[in-house]
Amino acid sequence: MTRTPRAYLTKSSRIGLSLPSSEEDRLIYDLWRDPAVQRNLNFKAEVQTFEEWRKGKGRPYQGHDEAGCWLDCSIILLATQQFIGLVSLGSLTSPPELIIFLCPDRRGKGYGTEAVRLVAEYAFARLNIESIGGGAMTFNQASLRMLEKVGFVRAPAQDYTAEDVWQGGEATELSFVLTKESWGSLPLNLL
């Protein structure tokens, strides 16, 4: 059987972003259920079967809807055509907020930074979004470094403290923002 070439919204030399296929739903669900992902986002997934999750998720989507989804993209390793994660822009409020999940064996290799740069460029150039929010828990140093590396700037007035659902006590999410205007003025070596 001949496979149809994958359509990419945008790509770099190593990765491409495309709308998720139904074949990737199980991989996305498994990432969503990954305790490391949940810990870094300070949530515990409610007991939910794959079928329940799949029925309620409403993917793929490109554009803003009443559920707050702006864009979901599978992150595909171009050399192997392998799914390695998901990057999303979504929020019930504006601006859309960045969310990224990477497969455990792909973390720490720069793929997340590339994916965030690609989705930011796409959001600003194609979706005409004016700003993107981002955040990371204070203990998630890798995500904090990634946000700064891409050009997000701190927005401390938007920081959020809540109960740490994994450790007890409090957990603080540090907030960041990246604007279309600042993106256009970043040095090319940062893009």
HELIX and SHEET records of a PDB file:
HELIX    1   1 SER A   22  GLU A   24  5                                   3    
HELIX    2   2 ASP A   25  ARG A   33  1                                   9    
HELIX    3   3 PRO A   35  LEU A   41  1                                   7    
HELIX    4   4 PHE A   50  LYS A   57  1                                   8    
HELIX    5   5 PRO A  104  ARG A  106  5                                   3    
HELIX    6   6 TYR A  111  ALA A  125  1                                  15    
HELIX    7   7 GLN A  141  VAL A  150  1                                  10    
HELIX    8   8 PRO A  156  GLN A  158  5                                   3    
HELIX    9   9 LYS A  180  GLY A  184  1                                   5    
HELIX   10  10 LEU A  188  LEU A  190  5                                   3    
SHEET    1   A 5 THR A  10  LYS A  11  0                                        
SHEET    2   A 5 ILE A  15  SER A  18 -1                                        
SHEET    3   A 5 CYS A  69  LEU A  77 -1                                        
SHEET    4   A 5 GLN A  82  GLY A  90 -1                                        
SHEET    5   A 5 GLU A  97  LEU A 102 -1                                        
SHEET    1   B 3 SER A 131  MET A 137  0                                        
SHEET    2   B 3 GLU A 170  THR A 179 -1                                        
SHEET    3   B 3 VAL A 153  ARG A 154 -1                                        
SHEET    1   C 3 SER A 131  MET A 137  0                                        
SHEET    2   C 3 GLU A 170  THR A 179 -1                                        
SHEET    3   C 3 TYR A 160  GLU A 163 -1                                        
END                                                                             
